[in-house]
Amino acid sequence: MATPKKKNKIRDYDRTRKRLLEVVGEILKDTGFTGLTTNNIARRLGKDKKLIRYYFHSLYNLEKEFIMENDHWLFFFKHRELPADLDAAQLKSLFLEFTSGHFEFFRESQEMQKVMLWQLTQKNPLIKSIADCRESEAERLLKAAEPFISSAERFRAVLALLSGGLYFLALQGAENKTTTWGIDVNSEQDRALLLETMGQLINWAWNRYPGDNIK
């Protein structure tokens, strides 16, 4: 049985580790990915920068853990079991659930918006590995759905266009508070319209091609 002293030590360890991850999020929101340096993190934490190496071994690992813990895409797919007997309606429902949930999460997460800007503007091995991980997780769902879709390639193309468009709309709305073709993602009414239209597009892509019999 752990002694009170050992329990306190474990709690202190967990608390500091959690605080380091929180600081990464704070810096991302305040200054973006360019502010993620060991000196800046240590300064905000009020501790020696050697703590980063002690708790995470490197800045790379600290950043990676923060993203892995906060990325909705990875969380969604890693926490979804895909039984072999899922039918077409259940699989299509998962795509609808993911795309709508991902848009809402990304629109509200300033930290992950900064990570996306990082991905779009910098060639970085960490960000590439995260992007590759997202693709690997999503591939499981795509592969499971392929037998039910006449044109899997076209369905992937629709998902890619949706993702790119929704990322842009969320970033545009967050950074500049402007509209796109009159659509304002900061308006509850316009967001509802976007989510409805997104669902219609996914249904269209799923059912559109010869041989489909999903209603």
C-alpha positions as a LaTeX table, in Angstrom:
\begin{tabular}{lrrr}
\hline
Residue & $x$ (\AA) & $y$ (\AA) & $z$ (\AA) \\
\hline
Met1 & 0.00 & 0.00 & 0.00 \\
Ala2 & 1.31 & 3.42 & $-0.95$ \\
Thr3 & 2.27 & 5.68 & 1.93 \\
Pro4 & 0.73 & 9.21 & 2.24 \\
Lys5 & 4.09 & 10.67 & 1.23 \\
Lys6 & 4.21 & 8.54 & $-1.90$ \\
Lys7 & 0.60 & 9.38 & $-2.76$ \\
Asn8 & 1.38 & 13.09 & $-2.47$ \\
Lys9 & 4.41 & 12.64 & $-4.70$ \\
Ile10 & 2.28 & 10.90 & $-7.33$ \\
Arg11 & $-0.35$ & 13.64 & $-7.13$ \\
Asp12 & 2.32 & 16.33 & $-7.49$ \\
Tyr13 & 3.78 & 14.50 & $-10.49$ \\
Asp14 & 0.37 & 14.22 & $-12.18$ \\
Arg15 & $-0.51$ & 17.82 & $-11.34$ \\
Thr16 & 2.69 & 19.23 & $-12.85$ \\
Arg17 & 2.38 & 17.02 & $-15.91$ \\
Lys18 & $-1.19$ & 18.16 & $-16.45$ \\
Arg19 & $-0.18$ & 21.78 & $-15.95$ \\
Leu20 & 2.51 & 21.49 & $-18.63$ \\
Leu21 & $-0.13$ & 20.30 & $-21.10$ \\
Glu22 & $-2.43$ & 23.14 & $-20.08$ \\
Val23 & 0.35 & 25.65 & $-20.69$ \\
Val24 & 0.79 & 24.35 & $-24.23$ \\
Gly25 & $-2.89$ & 25.04 & $-24.87$ \\
Glu26 & $-2.67$ & 28.52 & $-23.35$ \\
Ile27 & 0.31 & 29.47 & $-25.50$ \\
Leu28 & $-1.36$ & 28.11 & $-28.63$ \\
Lys29 & $-4.42$ & 30.28 & $-27.98$ \\
Asp30 & $-2.37$ & 33.38 & $-27.14$ \\
Thr31 & 0.46 & 33.34 & $-29.68$ \\
Gly32 & 0.04 & 30.27 & $-31.88$ \\
Phe33 & 2.53 & 27.49 & $-32.55$ \\
Thr34 & 5.44 & 29.91 & $-32.95$ \\
Gly35 & 5.25 & 30.55 & $-29.21$ \\
Leu36 & 5.80 & 26.91 & $-28.31$ \\
Thr37 & 9.40 & 27.08 & $-27.11$ \\
Thr38 & 10.88 & 25.53 & $-23.99$ \\
Asn39 & 11.68 & 28.99 & $-22.62$ \\
Asn40 & 8.14 & 30.29 & $-23.13$ \\
Ile41 & 6.59 & 27.18 & $-21.60$ \\
Ala42 & 8.91 & 27.31 & $-18.58$ \\
Arg43 & 8.29 & 31.03 & $-18.13$ \\
Arg44 & 4.54 & 30.60 & $-18.08$ \\
Leu45 & 4.80 & 27.58 & $-15.82$ \\
Gly46 & 7.11 & 29.45 & $-13.48$ \\
Lys47 & 9.50 & 26.50 & $-13.37$ \\
Asp48 & 12.82 & 25.39 & $-14.82$ \\
Lys49 & 12.62 & 24.31 & $-18.45$ \\
Lys50 & 14.35 & 21.05 & $-17.49$ \\
Leu51 & 10.94 & 19.89 & $-16.24$ \\
Ile52 & 9.87 & 19.40 & $-19.86$ \\
Arg53 & 12.60 & 16.82 & $-20.32$ \\
Tyr54 & 11.84 & 15.24 & $-16.95$ \\
Tyr55 & 8.12 & 14.76 & $-17.63$ \\
Phe56 & 8.04 & 14.32 & $-21.42$ \\
His57 & 11.68 & 13.75 & $-22.45$ \\
Ser58 & 11.41 & 16.44 & $-25.14$ \\
Leu59 & 9.35 & 19.37 & $-26.39$ \\
Tyr60 & 8.32 & 17.19 & $-29.33$ \\
Asn61 & 6.74 & 14.62 & $-27.00$ \\
Leu62 & 4.99 & 17.32 & $-24.97$ \\
Glu63 & 3.47 & 18.83 & $-28.10$ \\
Lys64 & 2.54 & 15.40 & $-29.43$ \\
Glu65 & 0.74 & 14.38 & $-26.25$ \\
Phe66 & $-1.16$ & 17.65 & $-26.16$ \\
Ile67 & $-2.41$ & 17.17 & $-29.72$ \\
Met68 & $-3.19$ & 13.48 & $-29.24$ \\
Glu69 & $-5.27$ & 14.31 & $-26.16$ \\
Asn70 & $-7.15$ & 17.20 & $-27.77$ \\
Asp71 & $-7.65$ & 16.11 & $-31.37$ \\
His72 & $-11.33$ & 15.28 & $-31.96$ \\
Trp73 & $-10.57$ & 13.28 & $-35.10$ \\
Leu74 & $-8.24$ & 10.89 & $-33.27$ \\
Phe75 & $-10.49$ & 10.70 & $-30.21$ \\
Phe76 & $-13.55$ & 9.83 & $-32.30$ \\
Phe77 & $-11.99$ & 6.99 & $-34.24$ \\
Lys78 & $-9.91$ & 5.53 & $-31.43$ \\
His79 & $-12.98$ & 5.27 & $-29.23$ \\
Arg80 & $-15.22$ & 3.65 & $-31.82$ \\
Glu81 & $-15.39$ & $-0.09$ & $-32.14$ \\
Leu82 & $-16.22$ & $-1.24$ & $-35.65$ \\
Pro83 & $-17.88$ & $-4.66$ & $-35.39$ \\
Ala84 & $-17.79$ & $-6.70$ & $-38.57$ \\
Asp85 & $-21.58$ & $-6.89$ & $-38.67$ \\
Leu86 & $-22.25$ & $-3.14$ & $-38.94$ \\
Asp87 & $-24.85$ & $-2.53$ & $-41.64$ \\
Ala88 & $-24.92$ & 0.26 & $-44.20$ \\
Ala89 & $-27.25$ & 2.51 & $-42.21$ \\
Gln90 & $-25.05$ & 2.26 & $-39.10$ \\
Leu91 & $-21.90$ & 3.04 & $-41.06$ \\
Lys92 & $-23.44$ & 6.02 & $-42.81$ \\
Ser93 & $-24.65$ & 7.27 & $-39.44$ \\
Leu94 & $-21.07$ & 7.17 & $-38.15$ \\
Phe95 & $-19.89$ & 9.38 & $-41.02$ \\
Leu96 & $-22.69$ & 11.86 & $-40.28$ \\
Glu97 & $-21.88$ & 11.81 & $-36.55$ \\
Phe98 & $-18.19$ & 12.35 & $-37.15$ \\
Thr99 & $-18.42$ & 15.18 & $-39.67$ \\
Ser100 & $-20.98$ & 17.18 & $-37.71$ \\
Gly101 & $-19.20$ & 16.61 & $-34.39$ \\
His102 & $-15.80$ & 17.41 & $-35.85$ \\
Phe103 & $-17.01$ & 20.70 & $-37.30$ \\
Glu104 & $-18.62$ & 21.80 & $-34.01$ \\
Phe105 & $-15.56$ & 20.82 & $-31.99$ \\
Phe106 & $-13.08$ & 22.46 & $-34.35$ \\
Arg107 & $-15.11$ & 25.66 & $-34.53$ \\
Glu108 & $-14.95$ & 26.01 & $-30.74$ \\
Ser109 & $-11.38$ & 24.83 & $-30.12$ \\
Gln110 & $-8.96$ & 27.73 & $-30.47$ \\
Glu111 & $-6.07$ & 25.41 & $-29.68$ \\
Met112 & $-6.83$ & 22.99 & $-32.51$ \\
Gln113 & $-7.44$ & 25.87 & $-34.90$ \\
Lys114 & $-3.85$ & 26.95 & $-34.20$ \\
Val115 & $-2.66$ & 23.38 & $-34.76$ \\
Met116 & $-4.45$ & 23.35 & $-38.13$ \\
Leu117 & $-2.77$ & 26.63 & $-39.08$ \\
Trp118 & 0.49 & 24.99 & $-38.08$ \\
Gln119 & $-0.29$ & 22.08 & $-40.41$ \\
Leu120 & $-1.16$ & 24.42 & $-43.28$ \\
Thr121 & 1.83 & 26.73 & $-43.01$ \\
Gln122 & 4.77 & 24.71 & $-41.72$ \\
Lys123 & 6.56 & 21.57 & $-42.81$ \\
Asn124 & 6.89 & 19.78 & $-39.49$ \\
Pro125 & 7.50 & 16.07 & $-38.75$ \\
Leu126 & 5.22 & 16.08 & $-35.71$ \\
Ile127 & 2.29 & 17.64 & $-37.54$ \\
Lys128 & 2.78 & 15.27 & $-40.47$ \\
Ser129 & 2.77 & 12.27 & $-38.15$ \\
Ile130 & $-0.48$ & 13.47 & $-36.55$ \\
Ala131 & $-2.06$ & 13.97 & $-39.98$ \\
Asp132 & $-0.94$ & 10.48 & $-41.03$ \\
Cys133 & $-2.40$ & 9.06 & $-37.82$ \\
Arg134 & $-5.75$ & 10.74 & $-38.51$ \\
Glu135 & $-5.80$ & 9.22 & $-41.99$ \\
Ser136 & $-4.95$ & 5.76 & $-40.65$ \\
Glu137 & $-7.80$ & 5.88 & $-38.14$ \\
Ala138 & $-10.32$ & 7.16 & $-40.69$ \\
Glu139 & $-9.28$ & 4.47 & $-43.17$ \\
Arg140 & $-10.81$ & 1.79 & $-40.93$ \\
Leu141 & $-14.24$ & 3.37 & $-41.28$ \\
Leu142 & $-13.82$ & 4.00 & $-44.99$ \\
Lys143 & $-12.80$ & 0.40 & $-45.64$ \\
Ala144 & $-15.78$ & $-0.89$ & $-43.67$ \\
Ala145 & $-18.12$ & 1.29 & $-45.75$ \\
Glu146 & $-16.70$ & 0.48 & $-49.20$ \\
Pro147 & $-18.85$ & $-2.64$ & $-49.82$ \\
Phe148 & $-21.98$ & $-0.50$ & $-49.49$ \\
Ile149 & $-20.89$ & 2.34 & $-51.79$ \\
Ser150 & $-20.79$ & 2.07 & $-55.57$ \\
Ser151 & $-18.06$ & 4.67 & $-55.91$ \\
Ala152 & $-15.81$ & 4.73 & $-52.84$ \\
Glu153 & $-13.40$ & 7.09 & $-54.60$ \\
Arg154 & $-16.12$ & 9.68 & $-55.19$ \\
Phe155 & $-17.35$ & 9.31 & $-51.61$ \\
Arg156 & $-13.80$ & 10.00 & $-50.38$ \\
Ala157 & $-13.66$ & 13.06 & $-52.65$ \\
Val158 & $-16.88$ & 14.43 & $-51.14$ \\
Leu159 & $-15.53$ & 13.90 & $-47.61$ \\
Ala160 & $-12.28$ & 15.64 & $-48.54$ \\
Leu161 & $-14.14$ & 18.64 & $-49.96$ \\
Leu162 & $-16.38$ & 18.80 & $-46.91$ \\
Ser163 & $-13.44$ & 18.67 & $-44.52$ \\
Gly164 & $-11.50$ & 21.36 & $-46.35$ \\
Gly165 & $-14.53$ & 23.61 & $-46.62$ \\
Leu166 & $-15.53$ & 23.25 & $-42.99$ \\
Tyr167 & $-11.98$ & 23.88 & $-41.78$ \\
Phe168 & $-11.87$ & 27.06 & $-43.85$ \\
Leu169 & $-15.25$ & 28.27 & $-42.63$ \\
Ala170 & $-14.34$ & 27.63 & $-39.00$ \\
Leu171 & $-10.99$ & 29.40 & $-39.31$ \\
Gln172 & $-12.48$ & 32.30 & $-41.25$ \\
Gly173 & $-15.20$ & 32.75 & $-38.68$ \\
Ala174 & $-12.78$ & 32.54 & $-35.75$ \\
Glu175 & $-10.02$ & 34.78 & $-37.10$ \\
Asn176 & $-11.81$ & 37.45 & $-39.12$ \\
Lys177 & $-15.48$ & 37.10 & $-38.10$ \\
Thr178 & $-16.43$ & 37.38 & $-41.77$ \\
Thr179 & $-18.93$ & 35.49 & $-43.89$ \\
Thr180 & $-18.38$ & 33.19 & $-46.88$ \\
Trp181 & $-21.04$ & 33.49 & $-49.58$ \\
Gly182 & $-23.17$ & 35.12 & $-46.92$ \\
Ile183 & $-22.83$ & 32.19 & $-44.50$ \\
Asp184 & $-21.70$ & 33.13 & $-40.99$ \\
Val185 & $-20.47$ & 30.21 & $-38.85$ \\
Asn186 & $-20.89$ & 32.41 & $-35.79$ \\
Ser187 & $-24.64$ & 32.44 & $-36.46$ \\
Glu188 & $-26.56$ & 29.55 & $-34.89$ \\
Gln189 & $-29.03$ & 29.60 & $-37.77$ \\
Asp190 & $-26.29$ & 29.44 & $-40.41$ \\
Arg191 & $-24.47$ & 26.65 & $-38.56$ \\
Ala192 & $-27.66$ & 24.61 & $-38.47$ \\
Leu193 & $-28.01$ & 25.14 & $-42.22$ \\
Leu194 & $-24.41$ & 24.05 & $-42.80$ \\
Leu195 & $-24.86$ & 20.88 & $-40.75$ \\
Glu196 & $-28.10$ & 20.05 & $-42.55$ \\
Thr197 & $-26.50$ & 20.59 & $-45.95$ \\
Met198 & $-23.47$ & 18.55 & $-44.95$ \\
Gly199 & $-25.76$ & 15.65 & $-44.06$ \\
Gln200 & $-27.54$ & 15.97 & $-47.41$ \\
Leu201 & $-24.23$ & 15.88 & $-49.27$ \\
Ile202 & $-23.09$ & 12.75 & $-47.44$ \\
Asn203 & $-26.43$ & 11.07 & $-48.16$ \\
Trp204 & $-26.14$ & 12.11 & $-51.80$ \\
Ala205 & $-22.61$ & 10.75 & $-52.12$ \\
Trp206 & $-23.61$ & 7.50 & $-50.43$ \\
Asn207 & $-26.72$ & 6.89 & $-52.55$ \\
Arg208 & $-25.92$ & 8.66 & $-55.78$ \\
Tyr209 & $-24.22$ & 6.01 & $-57.88$ \\
Pro210 & $-25.65$ & 3.01 & $-59.76$ \\
Gly211 & $-26.14$ & $-0.08$ & $-57.64$ \\
Asp212 & $-26.82$ & 1.80 & $-54.39$ \\
Asn213 & $-29.95$ & 0.70 & $-52.61$ \\
Ile214 & $-29.47$ & 2.49 & $-49.29$ \\
Lys215 & $-32.38$ & 4.78 & $-48.41$ \\
\hline
\end{tabular}
